[in-house]
Each structure stands twice: as C-alpha cells, then as structure tokens.
Amino acid sequence: MKSLSVVIPAYNEEGNLEATVREVAAAAAPRFEDYEIVVIDDKSRDKTGEIADRLAAEDARIRVVHNDPNRGLGWNFRRGIELARMEYVAMVPGDNAFDRETLTKLFDAVGTDDIVAGWTTNMEVRPVGRRLISWCFTGGMNLLFGLRQKYYNGPCVFRTSDAMKARSSSDGFAYMAEMLVRLLTSGRTEKEVGLVLHERQSGRSAALRPKNVSSVFRVIGRLFWDIRILRRRIA
C-alpha cells in the first residue's frame, strides 16, 4: 500500500488547526499503509503553536516545526517536503477549508497519476473580487505555459521524489502554481479532482496582501524565463 506525508502550514490558526489535523487524519488513515502529519507553525501570534504541540504529544504520527521568524506559505511547504518520509507528499492548509469527505476524494486518487491536483467546484463561496482574480490567474497561467489547468492553488499530492525536484523558489502564494508548471511541462501526468471548499471558521486569509501579490508576479516572470525561454525541464 501507499504512504503519505501531509504538510499543514498554520499561521494564527488557533480556531482551525485542530479540526484540520483531525480531518486529515480521518481521511488518510483508511487509505494509506502509513501516514504522517507535519504541522508547521509559522511564528503564529496566537495559540496555534501550543495546539500543535498538544496534538503531537497525543499522536506520534504528528510532528511540529516552529518557525522563527515567519517564513511564508511557500517556504513552509518546501520545508515540509524536505521533512517528508513517505512515498507521497501533500499540502493541506491549516484553515480547515476541506473536510474529511472532500479530502477522501483527493486521497482516493493517489497513485492513478504522478500528480493529484484539487480544484474548487464551489467558487461561489468566495467574494466576487477573489473569484475574478482566481479566474484571471488561472487563465493567464494556462496561456503563458500552454496548459489547461482548472485551478493552480488547490491542495495537491505529489510523489515525494518529484516534489523534491520541483520545489518552488517562492516563499509566497505562487509556490503550488510553480511546482505544477514545472512538473506538467516536464511530462508528469495528472488527475484533477473537484473539491468542495468550506468558508474558514476563524481568522482571515493573507493571500491578497500587497507583498504577496507582488511576489506572485516575480515568480511568474522567473518561471516564464526558465520554461519558455531557457526550456529547462525536470528529469
């Protein structure tokens, strides 16, 4: 049977982290011979770190990393990939946006292709502005790199060996898009799975902060240079 490492980055997610971990464990346990959960507390200012430590004390399959200073979402996943000990690695955000039923759909598809990529089937739960930005980003990435992705920023599952080769250079929110582009343009196969997104129950997303938006544009420019101009591919 297959094995899975799940990386859960968390920044000020005291109201969401425990539910996220329990939903991930409930979805993973019946489907993998072995699994682990790596929680990365990104120097939270609330009780996220304390909650993560308590969960790890209760379950040996849970490990915790405490960042100092705050590193960013992309850095957290890159670090999680380095720590992953299983055959496959996934990233699930610590905001409890995906319940066990939804995660089960994602995990059930592992092994069918090199990549399992989740896309959001109910974007109407997001504000209109956020939906428009997402639509433009997806369309722009497809146009730039000759792909037909439904979504670039959902939870994905990779072979850990591939994830090591394609680790994003971004510390920000373009990390998953960069990994997908590098792997798909290098011939990796993919299965896209529709997932239901739930509104976060606590806290706010930092995705559209100005520094994060500018970081995305820098990553896209560097990625275009590598893929389209220099024709770099992953072996």
CYANA upper distance limits for C-alpha pairs under 8 A (distance plus 0.5 A):
  1 MET  CA     32 PHE  CA      6.75
  1 MET  CA     33 GLU  CA      5.82
  2 LYS  CA     31 ARG  CA      8.44
  2 LYS  CA     32 PHE  CA      5.75
  2 LYS  CA     33 GLU  CA      6.32
  2 LYS  CA     34 ASP  CA      7.75
  2 LYS  CA     87 GLU  CA      7.29
  2 LYS  CA     88 TYR  CA      8.26
  2 LYS  CA    111 GLY  CA      8.41
  3 SER  CA     32 PHE  CA      5.68
  3 SER  CA     33 GLU  CA      6.16
  3 SER  CA     34 ASP  CA      5.30
  3 SER  CA     35 TYR  CA      5.95
  3 SER  CA     86 MET  CA      5.74
  3 SER  CA     87 GLU  CA      5.82
  3 SER  CA     88 TYR  CA      6.74
  4 LEU  CA     28 ALA  CA      8.31
  4 LEU  CA     32 PHE  CA      7.22
  4 LEU  CA     34 ASP  CA      7.10
  4 LEU  CA     35 TYR  CA      5.15
  4 LEU  CA     36 GLU  CA      7.03
  4 LEU  CA     86 MET  CA      5.60
  4 LEU  CA     87 GLU  CA      6.50
  4 LEU  CA     88 TYR  CA      5.26
  4 LEU  CA     89 VAL  CA      6.13
  4 LEU  CA     90 ALA  CA      7.93
  5 SER  CA     35 TYR  CA      6.13
  5 SER  CA     36 GLU  CA      5.41
  5 SER  CA     37 ILE  CA      6.39
  5 SER  CA     38 VAL  CA      7.74
  5 SER  CA     84 ALA  CA      6.14
  5 SER  CA     85 ARG  CA      7.19
  5 SER  CA     86 MET  CA      5.92
  5 SER  CA     87 GLU  CA      8.15
  5 SER  CA     88 TYR  CA      6.65
  5 SER  CA     89 VAL  CA      5.14
  5 SER  CA     90 ALA  CA      6.78
  6 VAL  CA     24 VAL  CA      8.43
  6 VAL  CA     35 TYR  CA      8.19
  6 VAL  CA     36 GLU  CA      6.77
  6 VAL  CA     37 ILE  CA      5.31
  6 VAL  CA     38 VAL  CA      6.60
  6 VAL  CA     89 VAL  CA      6.27
  6 VAL  CA     90 ALA  CA      5.29
  6 VAL  CA     91 MET  CA      6.19
  6 VAL  CA     92 VAL  CA      7.34
  7 VAL  CA     37 ILE  CA      6.49
  7 VAL  CA     38 VAL  CA      5.27
  7 VAL  CA     39 VAL  CA      6.52
  7 VAL  CA     40 ILE  CA      7.90
  7 VAL  CA     77 PHE  CA      7.14
  7 VAL  CA     80 GLY  CA      6.14
  7 VAL  CA     81 ILE  CA      8.28
  7 VAL  CA     89 VAL  CA      7.89
  7 VAL  CA     90 ALA  CA      6.57
  7 VAL  CA     91 MET  CA      5.25
  7 VAL  CA     92 VAL  CA      6.78
  8 ILE  CA     21 VAL  CA      8.37
  8 ILE  CA     37 ILE  CA      7.68
  8 ILE  CA     38 VAL  CA      6.54
  8 ILE  CA     39 VAL  CA      5.23
  8 ILE  CA     40 ILE  CA      6.64
  8 ILE  CA     91 MET  CA      6.52
  8 ILE  CA     92 VAL  CA      5.77
  8 ILE  CA     93 PRO  CA      5.97
  8 ILE  CA     94 GLY  CA      6.00
  9 PRO  CA     39 VAL  CA      6.38
  9 PRO  CA     40 ILE  CA      5.21
  9 PRO  CA     41 ASP  CA      6.79
  9 PRO  CA     42 ASP  CA      7.49
  9 PRO  CA     73 LEU  CA      7.26
  9 PRO  CA     76 ASN  CA      6.67
  9 PRO  CA     77 PHE  CA      7.70
  9 PRO  CA     91 MET  CA      8.38
  9 PRO  CA     92 VAL  CA      8.00
  9 PRO  CA     93 PRO  CA      6.32
  9 PRO  CA     94 GLY  CA      6.21
 10 ALA  CA     17 LEU  CA      7.57
 10 ALA  CA     39 VAL  CA      7.65
 10 ALA  CA     40 ILE  CA      6.52
 10 ALA  CA     41 ASP  CA      5.60
 10 ALA  CA     42 ASP  CA      6.52
 10 ALA  CA     44 SER  CA      8.09
 10 ALA  CA     48 THR  CA      7.77
 10 ALA  CA     93 PRO  CA      7.46
 10 ALA  CA     94 GLY  CA      5.41
 10 ALA  CA     95 ASP  CA      7.93
 11 TYR  CA     41 ASP  CA      6.58
 11 TYR  CA     42 ASP  CA      5.66
 11 TYR  CA     43 LYS  CA      7.30
 11 TYR  CA     44 SER  CA      5.45
 11 TYR  CA     45 ARG  CA      8.49
 11 TYR  CA     48 THR  CA      7.75
 11 TYR  CA     94 GLY  CA      8.33
 12 ASN  CA     44 SER  CA      5.25
 12 ASN  CA     45 ARG  CA      6.59
 12 ASN  CA     46 ASP  CA      6.07
 12 ASN  CA     47 LYS  CA      7.94
 12 ASN  CA     48 THR  CA      6.38
 12 ASN  CA    203 GLY  CA      7.88
 13 GLU  CA     17 LEU  CA      6.01
 13 GLU  CA     44 SER  CA      8.31
 13 GLU  CA     46 ASP  CA      8.21
 13 GLU  CA     47 LYS  CA      8.47
 13 GLU  CA     48 THR  CA      6.11
 13 GLU  CA     94 GLY  CA      7.05
 13 GLU  CA     95 ASP  CA      6.79
 13 GLU  CA    202 SER  CA      7.85
 13 GLU  CA    203 GLY  CA      7.35
 14 GLU  CA     18 GLU  CA      8.20
 14 GLU  CA     46 ASP  CA      6.98
 14 GLU  CA     47 LYS  CA      5.93
 14 GLU  CA     48 THR  CA      4.92
 14 GLU  CA     51 ILE  CA      7.55
 15 GLY  CA    201 GLN  CA      7.76
 15 GLY  CA    202 SER  CA      5.94
 15 GLY  CA    203 GLY  CA      8.04
 16 ASN  CA     20 THR  CA      6.73
 16 ASN  CA     94 GLY  CA      6.97
 16 ASN  CA     95 ASP  CA      5.64
 16 ASN  CA     96 ASN  CA      5.94
 16 ASN  CA    200 ARG  CA      8.27
 16 ASN  CA    201 GLN  CA      7.40
 16 ASN  CA    202 SER  CA      6.95
 17 LEU  CA     21 VAL  CA      6.73
 17 LEU  CA     48 THR  CA      7.52
 17 LEU  CA     51 ILE  CA      8.09
 17 LEU  CA     52 ALA  CA      8.06
 17 LEU  CA     94 GLY  CA      5.74
 17 LEU  CA     95 ASP  CA      6.90
 17 LEU  CA     96 ASN  CA      7.30
 18 GLU  CA     22 ARG  CA      6.75
 18 GLU  CA     51 ILE  CA      7.51
 18 GLU  CA     52 ALA  CA      8.05
 18 GLU  CA     55 LEU  CA      8.02
 19 ALA  CA     23 GLU  CA      6.58
 19 ALA  CA     96 ASN  CA      6.80
 20 THR  CA     24 VAL  CA      6.66
 20 THR  CA     93 PRO  CA      8.45
 20 THR  CA     94 GLY  CA      6.35
 20 THR  CA     95 ASP  CA      7.30
 20 THR  CA     96 ASN  CA      5.11
 20 THR  CA     97 ALA  CA      8.41
 20 THR  CA     98 PHE  CA      8.23
 20 THR  CA     99 ASP  CA      8.12
 21 VAL  CA     25 ALA  CA      6.64
 21 VAL  CA     37 ILE  CA      8.16
 21 VAL  CA     94 GLY  CA      8.32
 22 ARG  CA     26 ALA  CA      6.57
 23 GLU  CA     27 ALA  CA      6.74
 23 GLU  CA     99 ASP  CA      6.26
 23 GLU  CA    100 ARG  CA      5.28
 23 GLU  CA    103 LEU  CA      8.41
 24 VAL  CA     28 ALA  CA      6.53
 24 VAL  CA     99 ASP  CA      8.29
 24 VAL  CA    100 ARG  CA      6.81
 24 VAL  CA    103 LEU  CA      7.47
 25 ALA  CA     29 ALA  CA      6.28
 25 ALA  CA     37 ILE  CA      8.37
 26 ALA  CA     30 PRO  CA      8.05
 26 ALA  CA    100 ARG  CA      6.86
 27 ALA  CA     31 ARG  CA      7.79
 27 ALA  CA    100 ARG  CA      5.63
 27 ALA  CA    101 GLU  CA      7.74
 27 ALA  CA    103 LEU  CA      6.58
 27 ALA  CA    104 THR  CA      5.63
 27 ALA  CA    107 PHE  CA      7.92
 28 ALA  CA     32 PHE  CA      6.61
 28 ALA  CA     35 TYR  CA      7.45
 28 ALA  CA    104 THR  CA      7.87
 28 ALA  CA    107 PHE  CA      7.45
 29 ALA  CA     33 GLU  CA      8.23
 29 ALA  CA     34 ASP  CA      8.08
 29 ALA  CA     35 TYR  CA      7.62
 31 ARG  CA    107 PHE  CA      7.72
 31 ARG  CA    108 ASP  CA      7.57
 34 ASP  CA     86 MET  CA      8.25
 35 TYR  CA     61 ARG  CA      7.54
 35 TYR  CA     86 MET  CA      7.47
 36 GLU  CA     61 ARG  CA      5.27
 36 GLU  CA     62 ILE  CA      6.42
 36 GLU  CA     63 ARG  CA      8.24
 36 GLU  CA     86 MET  CA      8.24
 37 ILE  CA     61 ARG  CA      6.66
 37 ILE  CA     62 ILE  CA      5.23
 37 ILE  CA     63 ARG  CA      6.76
 38 VAL  CA     62 ILE  CA      6.42
 38 VAL  CA     63 ARG  CA      5.37
 38 VAL  CA     64 VAL  CA      6.31
 38 VAL  CA     65 VAL  CA      7.98
 38 VAL  CA     80 GLY  CA      7.22
 38 VAL  CA     84 ALA  CA      8.41
 39 VAL  CA     52 ALA  CA      7.31
 39 VAL  CA     62 ILE  CA      7.79
 39 VAL  CA     63 ARG  CA      6.64
 39 VAL  CA     64 VAL  CA      5.28
 39 VAL  CA     65 VAL  CA      6.77
 40 ILE  CA     64 VAL  CA      6.31
 40 ILE  CA     65 VAL  CA      5.22
 40 ILE  CA     66 HIS  CA      6.52
 40 ILE  CA     67 ASN  CA      7.71
 40 ILE  CA     76 ASN  CA      7.06
 40 ILE  CA     80 GLY  CA      8.21
 41 ASP  CA     48 THR  CA      7.29
 41 ASP  CA     49 GLY  CA      6.22
 41 ASP  CA     52 ALA  CA      8.14
 41 ASP  CA     64 VAL  CA      7.78
 41 ASP  CA     65 VAL  CA      6.58
 41 ASP  CA     66 HIS  CA      5.38
 41 ASP  CA     67 ASN  CA      6.61
 42 ASP  CA     66 HIS  CA      6.82
 42 ASP  CA     67 ASN  CA      5.49
 42 ASP  CA     68 ASP  CA      7.85
 42 ASP  CA     69 PRO  CA      8.05
 42 ASP  CA     70 ASN  CA      5.61
 42 ASP  CA     71 ARG  CA      6.85
 42 ASP  CA     72 GLY  CA      7.68
 42 ASP  CA     76 ASN  CA      8.11
 43 LYS  CA     49 GLY  CA      8.33
 43 LYS  CA     66 HIS  CA      6.93
 43 LYS  CA     67 ASN  CA      5.71
 43 LYS  CA     68 ASP  CA      6.24
 43 LYS  CA     69 PRO  CA      6.64
 43 LYS  CA     70 ASN  CA      5.60
 44 SER  CA     48 THR  CA      6.68
 44 SER  CA     49 GLY  CA      7.31
 44 SER  CA     70 ASN  CA      8.34
 47 LYS  CA     51 ILE  CA      6.75
 48 THR  CA     52 ALA  CA      6.68
 49 GLY  CA     53 ASP  CA      6.72
 49 GLY  CA     66 HIS  CA      7.60
 50 GLU  CA     54 ARG  CA      6.76
 51 ILE  CA     55 LEU  CA      6.76
 52 ALA  CA     56 ALA  CA      6.74
 52 ALA  CA     64 VAL  CA      6.97
 53 ASP  CA     57 ALA  CA      6.70
 53 ASP  CA     64 VAL  CA      7.07
 54 ARG  CA     58 GLU  CA      6.92
 55 LEU  CA     59 ASP  CA      6.85
 55 LEU  CA     62 ILE  CA      7.57
 56 ALA  CA     60 ALA  CA      6.73
 56 ALA  CA     61 ARG  CA      7.90
 56 ALA  CA     62 ILE  CA      5.28
 56 ALA  CA     63 ARG  CA      6.25
 56 ALA  CA     64 VAL  CA      7.34
 67 ASN  CA     71 ARG  CA      7.45
 71 ARG  CA     75 TRP  CA      6.43
 71 ARG  CA     76 ASN  CA      7.33
 71 ARG  CA    171 ASP  CA      7.37
 72 GLY  CA     76 ASN  CA      6.80
 72 GLY  CA    171 ASP  CA      5.68
 72 GLY  CA    172 GLY  CA      6.01
 73 LEU  CA     77 PHE  CA      6.95
 73 LEU  CA    171 ASP  CA      6.45
 73 LEU  CA    172 GLY  CA      5.91
 73 LEU  CA    173 PHE  CA      6.79
 73 LEU  CA    175 TYR  CA      8.30
 74 GLY  CA     78 ARG  CA      6.72
 74 GLY  CA    168 SER  CA      7.47
 74 GLY  CA    169 SER  CA      8.32
 74 GLY  CA    170 SER  CA      6.02
 74 GLY  CA    171 ASP  CA      4.46
 74 GLY  CA    172 GLY  CA      5.40
 74 GLY  CA    173 PHE  CA      6.75
 74 GLY  CA    174 ALA  CA      7.84
 74 GLY  CA    175 TYR  CA      5.51
 74 GLY  CA    176 MET  CA      8.24
 75 TRP  CA     79 ARG  CA      6.61
 75 TRP  CA    170 SER  CA      7.42
 75 TRP  CA    171 ASP  CA      4.94
 75 TRP  CA    172 GLY  CA      7.79
 76 ASN  CA     80 GLY  CA      6.57
 76 ASN  CA    171 ASP  CA      8.14
 77 PHE  CA     81 ILE  CA      6.62
 77 PHE  CA     91 MET  CA      7.33
 78 ARG  CA     82 GLU  CA      7.00
 78 ARG  CA    167 ARG  CA      6.46
 78 ARG  CA    168 SER  CA      7.36
 79 ARG  CA     83 LEU  CA      6.89
 80 GLY  CA     84 ALA  CA      6.53
 81 ILE  CA     89 VAL  CA      7.40
 81 ILE  CA    160 THR  CA      7.50
 81 ILE  CA    163 ALA  CA      7.30
 81 ILE  CA    164 MET  CA      7.02
 81 ILE  CA    167 ARG  CA      8.41
 82 GLU  CA    164 MET  CA      7.68
 84 ALA  CA     89 VAL  CA      7.23
 84 ALA  CA    160 THR  CA      7.83
 86 MET  CA    160 THR  CA      7.68
 87 GLU  CA    159 ARG  CA      6.61
 87 GLU  CA    160 THR  CA      6.16
 87 GLU  CA    161 SER  CA      8.26
 88 TYR  CA    157 VAL  CA      7.15
 88 TYR  CA    158 PHE  CA      6.11
 88 TYR  CA    159 ARG  CA      4.91
 88 TYR  CA    160 THR  CA      5.34
 89 VAL  CA    157 VAL  CA      6.13
 89 VAL  CA    158 PHE  CA      5.95
 89 VAL  CA    159 ARG  CA      6.74
 89 VAL  CA    160 THR  CA      5.84
 89 VAL  CA    163 ALA  CA      8.13
 90 ALA  CA    155 PRO  CA      7.53
 90 ALA  CA    156 CYS  CA      6.17
 90 ALA  CA    157 VAL  CA      4.82
 90 ALA  CA    158 PHE  CA      6.87
 91 MET  CA    155 PRO  CA      6.23
 91 MET  CA    156 CYS  CA      6.85
 91 MET  CA    157 VAL  CA      7.64
 92 VAL  CA    155 PRO  CA      6.14
 93 PRO  CA     97 ALA  CA      7.89
 93 PRO  CA    155 PRO  CA      8.25
 95 ASP  CA    200 ARG  CA      6.46
 95 ASP  CA    201 GLN  CA      8.30
 95 ASP  CA    202 SER  CA      8.22
 96 ASN  CA    198 HIS  CA      8.18
 96 ASN  CA    200 ARG  CA      6.89
 96 ASN  CA    201 GLN  CA      8.17
 97 ALA  CA    197 LEU  CA      6.11
 97 ALA  CA    198 HIS  CA      5.23
 97 ALA  CA    199 GLU  CA      6.67
 97 ALA  CA    200 ARG  CA      6.23
 98 PHE  CA    102 THR  CA      6.40
 98 PHE  CA    103 LEU  CA      6.88
 98 PHE  CA    195 LEU  CA      8.41
 98 PHE  CA    196 VAL  CA      7.44
 98 PHE  CA    197 LEU  CA      6.32
 98 PHE  CA    198 HIS  CA      6.66
 99 ASP  CA    103 LEU  CA      6.68
 99 ASP  CA    198 HIS  CA      8.39
100 ARG  CA    104 THR  CA      6.29
101 GLU  CA    105 LYS  CA      7.24
102 THR  CA    106 LEU  CA      7.32
102 THR  CA    195 LEU  CA      6.25
102 THR  CA    196 VAL  CA      6.74
103 LEU  CA    107 PHE  CA      6.62
103 LEU  CA    195 LEU  CA      8.35
104 THR  CA    108 ASP  CA      6.32
105 LYS  CA    109 ALA  CA      7.19
105 LYS  CA    193 VAL  CA      7.73
105 LYS  CA    195 LEU  CA      8.07
106 LEU  CA    110 VAL  CA      7.63
106 LEU  CA    116 VAL  CA      7.48
106 LEU  CA    117 ALA  CA      8.31
106 LEU  CA    118 GLY  CA      7.28
106 LEU  CA    156 CYS  CA      8.47
106 LEU  CA    157 VAL  CA      8.47
106 LEU  CA    193 VAL  CA      6.87
106 LEU  CA    195 LEU  CA      8.22
107 PHE  CA    157 VAL  CA      8.48
109 ALA  CA    116 VAL  CA      7.14
109 ALA  CA    191 LYS  CA      8.03
109 ALA  CA    193 VAL  CA      8.42
110 VAL  CA    115 ILE  CA      8.18
110 VAL  CA    116 VAL  CA      6.81
110 VAL  CA    157 VAL  CA      7.64
112 THR  CA    191 LYS  CA      7.81
113 ASP  CA    189 THR  CA      5.94
113 ASP  CA    190 GLU  CA      5.76
113 ASP  CA    191 LYS  CA      6.56
114 ASP  CA    158 PHE  CA      6.97
114 ASP  CA    159 ARG  CA      6.92
114 ASP  CA    188 ARG  CA      6.41
114 ASP  CA    189 THR  CA      5.66
114 ASP  CA    190 GLU  CA      6.29
115 ILE  CA    156 CYS  CA      7.60
115 ILE  CA    157 VAL  CA      6.29
115 ILE  CA    158 PHE  CA      5.49
115 ILE  CA    159 ARG  CA      7.63
115 ILE  CA    188 ARG  CA      7.85
115 ILE  CA    189 THR  CA      6.79
115 ILE  CA    190 GLU  CA      5.07
115 ILE  CA    191 LYS  CA      6.77
116 VAL  CA    156 CYS  CA      6.02
116 VAL  CA    157 VAL  CA      5.58
116 VAL  CA    158 PHE  CA      7.27
116 VAL  CA    190 GLU  CA      6.27
116 VAL  CA    191 LYS  CA      5.44
116 VAL  CA    192 GLU  CA      6.36
116 VAL  CA    193 VAL  CA      7.52
117 ALA  CA    154 GLY  CA      7.35
117 ALA  CA    155 PRO  CA      6.96
117 ALA  CA    156 CYS  CA      4.94
117 ALA  CA    157 VAL  CA      7.08
117 ALA  CA    190 GLU  CA      7.55
117 ALA  CA    191 LYS  CA      6.74
117 ALA  CA    192 GLU  CA      5.24
117 ALA  CA    193 VAL  CA      6.58
118 GLY  CA    151 TYR  CA      7.99
118 GLY  CA    154 GLY  CA      5.56
118 GLY  CA    155 PRO  CA      5.86
118 GLY  CA    156 CYS  CA      6.28
118 GLY  CA    192 GLU  CA      6.24
118 GLY  CA    193 VAL  CA      5.35
118 GLY  CA    194 GLY  CA      6.33
118 GLY  CA    195 LEU  CA      6.56
119 TRP  CA    150 LYS  CA      6.79
119 TRP  CA    151 TYR  CA      5.68
119 TRP  CA    152 TYR  CA      8.10
119 TRP  CA    153 ASN  CA      8.25
119 TRP  CA    154 GLY  CA      6.01
119 TRP  CA    155 PRO  CA      8.33
119 TRP  CA    192 GLU  CA      7.35
119 TRP  CA    193 VAL  CA      6.64
119 TRP  CA    194 GLY  CA      5.53
119 TRP  CA    195 LEU  CA      6.27
120 THR  CA    151 TYR  CA      7.85
120 THR  CA    154 GLY  CA      7.59
120 THR  CA    194 GLY  CA      6.36
120 THR  CA    195 LEU  CA      5.57
120 THR  CA    196 VAL  CA      6.36
120 THR  CA    197 LEU  CA      6.68
121 THR  CA    194 GLY  CA      6.07
121 THR  CA    195 LEU  CA      6.23
121 THR  CA    196 VAL  CA      6.21
121 THR  CA    197 LEU  CA      8.03
122 ASN  CA    196 VAL  CA      6.50
122 ASN  CA    197 LEU  CA      7.01
123 MET  CA    131 ARG  CA      7.13
123 MET  CA    197 LEU  CA      8.13
124 GLU  CA    128 VAL  CA      8.22
124 GLU  CA    131 ARG  CA      8.15
125 VAL  CA    197 LEU  CA      8.19
125 VAL  CA    198 HIS  CA      8.11
125 VAL  CA    199 GLU  CA      7.46
126 ARG  CA    130 ARG  CA      6.75
126 ARG  CA    131 ARG  CA      6.73
127 PRO  CA    131 ARG  CA      6.81
128 VAL  CA    132 LEU  CA      6.70
129 GLY  CA    133 ILE  CA      6.79
130 ARG  CA    134 SER  CA      6.69
131 ARG  CA    135 TRP  CA      6.61
132 LEU  CA    136 CYS  CA      6.68
133 ILE  CA    137 PHE  CA      6.57
134 SER  CA    138 THR  CA      6.61
135 TRP  CA    139 GLY  CA      6.59
136 CYS  CA    140 GLY  CA      6.36
137 PHE  CA    141 MET  CA      6.59
138 THR  CA    142 ASN  CA      6.70
138 THR  CA    149 GLN  CA      7.65
138 THR  CA    150 LYS  CA      7.59
138 THR  CA    151 TYR  CA      6.47
138 THR  CA    152 TYR  CA      6.99
139 GLY  CA    143 LEU  CA      6.67
140 GLY  CA    144 LEU  CA      6.61
141 MET  CA    145 PHE  CA      6.57
141 MET  CA    147 LEU  CA      8.07
142 ASN  CA    146 GLY  CA      5.87
142 ASN  CA    147 LEU  CA      5.03
142 ASN  CA    148 ARG  CA      6.11
142 ASN  CA    149 GLN  CA      7.05
143 LEU  CA    147 LEU  CA      7.46
144 LEU  CA    224 PHE  CA      7.82
145 PHE  CA    181 VAL  CA      7.87
145 PHE  CA    185 THR  CA      8.39
145 PHE  CA    224 PHE  CA      8.06
145 PHE  CA    227 ILE  CA      8.33
145 PHE  CA    228 ARG  CA      7.91
150 LYS  CA    192 GLU  CA      8.36
152 TYR  CA    176 MET  CA      7.10
152 TYR  CA    177 ALA  CA      5.51
152 TYR  CA    180 LEU  CA      7.91
153 ASN  CA    174 ALA  CA      8.30
153 ASN  CA    176 MET  CA      6.44
153 ASN  CA    177 ALA  CA      6.83
154 GLY  CA    176 MET  CA      8.42
158 PHE  CA    162 ASP  CA      7.14
158 PHE  CA    163 ALA  CA      6.50
159 ARG  CA    163 ALA  CA      6.73
160 THR  CA    164 MET  CA      6.67
161 SER  CA    165 LYS  CA      7.12
162 ASP  CA    166 ALA  CA      6.69
162 ASP  CA    183 LEU  CA      8.21
163 ALA  CA    167 ARG  CA      6.19
163 ALA  CA    179 MET  CA      8.09
165 LYS  CA    234 ILE  CA      7.52
166 ALA  CA    179 MET  CA      5.99
166 ALA  CA    182 ARG  CA      6.90
166 ALA  CA    183 LEU  CA      7.22
166 ALA  CA    234 ILE  CA      7.80
167 ARG  CA    179 MET  CA      6.82
168 SER  CA    175 TYR  CA      5.71
168 SER  CA    176 MET  CA      7.91
168 SER  CA    178 GLU  CA      6.48
168 SER  CA    179 MET  CA      6.27
169 SER  CA    175 TYR  CA      7.73
169 SER  CA    219 VAL  CA      8.32
170 SER  CA    174 ALA  CA      6.94
170 SER  CA    175 TYR  CA      5.83
170 SER  CA    215 SER  CA      8.14
170 SER  CA    219 VAL  CA      7.03
171 ASP  CA    175 TYR  CA      7.43
172 GLY  CA    212 ASN  CA      6.48
172 GLY  CA    215 SER  CA      6.90
172 GLY  CA    216 VAL  CA      7.62
173 PHE  CA    207 ALA  CA      7.23
173 PHE  CA    212 ASN  CA      7.01
173 PHE  CA    215 SER  CA      8.24
173 PHE  CA    216 VAL  CA      7.06
174 ALA  CA    178 GLU  CA      6.67
174 ALA  CA    215 SER  CA      8.13
174 ALA  CA    216 VAL  CA      5.73
174 ALA  CA    219 VAL  CA      7.26
174 ALA  CA    220 ILE  CA      8.43
175 TYR  CA    179 MET  CA      6.86
176 MET  CA    180 LEU  CA      6.66
177 ALA  CA    181 VAL  CA      6.63
178 GLU  CA    182 ARG  CA      6.68
178 GLU  CA    219 VAL  CA      8.05
178 GLU  CA    220 ILE  CA      8.20
178 GLU  CA    223 LEU  CA      7.51
179 MET  CA    183 LEU  CA      6.68
180 LEU  CA    184 LEU  CA      6.36
181 VAL  CA    185 THR  CA      6.37
182 ARG  CA    186 SER  CA      6.79
182 ARG  CA    227 ILE  CA      8.03
182 ARG  CA    233 ARG  CA      7.44
182 ARG  CA    234 ILE  CA      7.47
183 LEU  CA    187 GLY  CA      7.15
183 LEU  CA    188 ARG  CA      6.08
183 LEU  CA    234 ILE  CA      7.29
184 LEU  CA    188 ARG  CA      5.55
184 LEU  CA    189 THR  CA      7.30
184 LEU  CA    190 GLU  CA      8.22
185 THR  CA    227 ILE  CA      8.33
185 THR  CA    233 ARG  CA      7.59
186 SER  CA    233 ARG  CA      5.73
186 SER  CA    234 ILE  CA      6.03
186 SER  CA    235 ALA  CA      7.78
200 ARG  CA    204 ARG  CA      8.37
206 ALA  CA    212 ASN  CA      8.47
207 ALA  CA    212 ASN  CA      6.90
207 ALA  CA    213 VAL  CA      8.15
208 LEU  CA    212 ASN  CA      6.84
208 LEU  CA    213 VAL  CA      6.61
209 ARG  CA    213 VAL  CA      6.92
210 PRO  CA    214 SER  CA      6.75
211 LYS  CA    215 SER  CA      6.68
212 ASN  CA    216 VAL  CA      6.89
213 VAL  CA    217 PHE  CA      7.24
214 SER  CA    218 ARG  CA      6.99
215 SER  CA    219 VAL  CA      6.80
216 VAL  CA    220 ILE  CA      6.76
217 PHE  CA    221 GLY  CA      6.74
218 ARG  CA    222 ARG  CA      6.80
219 VAL  CA    223 LEU  CA      6.48
220 ILE  CA    224 PHE  CA      6.54
221 GLY  CA    225 TRP  CA      6.82
222 ARG  CA    226 ASP  CA      6.81
223 LEU  CA    227 ILE  CA      6.48
224 PHE  CA    228 ARG  CA      5.82
224 PHE  CA    229 ILE  CA      7.42
225 TRP  CA    229 ILE  CA      5.46
225 TRP  CA    230 LEU  CA      6.75
226 ASP  CA    230 LEU  CA      5.50
226 ASP  CA    231 ARG  CA      6.56
226 ASP  CA    232 ARG  CA      6.10
227 ILE  CA    231 ARG  CA      5.19
227 ILE  CA    232 ARG  CA      5.86
227 ILE  CA    233 ARG  CA      7.63
